[in-house]
């Protein structure tokens, strides 16, 4: 379940993609169907991000967050790559 983080409501226009920028403000960017649109900042409120959460604009127009589902990927160590000498070499083709 998502929890509301922002207090400011964002009114959306058709033809724009809305997202939370690195600075913590809500931005809008034109989609391909809107070639004349311009990118711009929509909100004046800044949201502090926390690690492990996904931030989005909910259907009511508020900034919300939900816990990211990692499915245990963080705890597993990465597998080591085999060295060049251990890899199988491709066979050369003979010309006839």
C-alpha positions in Angstrom: 0.0 0.0 0.0 1.3 3.4 -0.9 1.6 6.3 1.6 1.1 9.9 0.6 4.3 12.0 1.1 3.5 15.4 -0.6 0.8 17.9 0.5 0.6 19.8 -2.8 -1.9 18.5 -5.4 -0.7 18.4 -9.0 -3.2 19.1 -11.8 -2.3 17.0 -14.9 -2.5 18.0 -18.5 -2.9 15.5 -21.4 0.3 14.8 -23.4 2.8 15.1 -20.5 4.7 12.7 -18.3 5.0 13.7 -14.7 7.8 12.5 -12.4 9.7 13.3 -9.3 13.1 14.9 -10.2 16.5 14.6 -8.5 15.9 17.9 -6.8 12.7 16.6 -5.1 10.2 18.7 -7.1 7.6 17.4 -9.6 8.5 17.9 -13.2 6.6 17.4 -16.5 8.0 16.4 -19.9 6.1 16.3 -23.2 5.3 12.9 -24.7 5.9 12.1 -28.4 2.3 12.8 -29.0 2.9 16.4 -27.8 5.7 17.8 -30.0 5.1 21.5 -29.1 5.2 21.0 -25.3 8.0 22.1 -23.1 9.6 20.6 -20.0 9.0 22.4 -16.7 8.8 22.4 -13.0 5.2 21.9 -11.7 5.4 22.0 -7.9 7.1 24.3 -5.4 7.2 21.6 -2.7 10.5 19.6 -2.3 10.3 15.9 -1.2 13.2 14.3 0.6 13.8 10.8 -0.8 14.7 7.7 1.2 16.6 4.7 -0.1 14.5 1.6 -0.8 11.3 3.5 -1.8 9.7 4.1 -5.2 8.2 7.6 -5.6 5.3 8.4 -8.0 2.3 10.7 -8.6 -0.8 8.9 -7.5 -4.2 9.0 -9.2 -5.4 11.9 -7.0 -2.3 14.0 -8.0 -0.2 13.8 -4.8 3.3 12.5 -4.5 3.3 9.0 -2.9 5.8 6.3 -2.1 5.8 2.5 -1.8 8.5 0.1 -0.6 10.5 -1.4 -3.5 10.2 -5.1 -4.0 13.8 -6.4 -4.4 13.0 -10.1 -4.1 16.2 -10.9 -2.2 18.5 -9.5 -4.9 20.5 -7.3 -2.5 21.6 -10.1 -0.2 23.1 -12.4 -2.9 26.7 -11.9 -3.9 27.5 -11.4 -7.5 28.8 -14.5 -9.4 32.4 -14.3 -10.5 33.2 -14.4 -14.3 35.4 -17.2 -15.6 38.9 -16.1 -16.7 39.8 -16.1 -20.4 41.8 -19.3 -20.1 38.8 -21.2 -18.6 36.3 -20.2 -21.3 35.6 -22.5 -24.2 37.3 -21.2 -27.4 35.3 -21.2 -30.7 36.5 -23.6 -33.3 37.9 -22.2 -36.6 36.1 -23.1 -39.8 38.1 -24.7 -42.6 37.8 -23.5 -46.2 37.2 -26.1 -48.9 
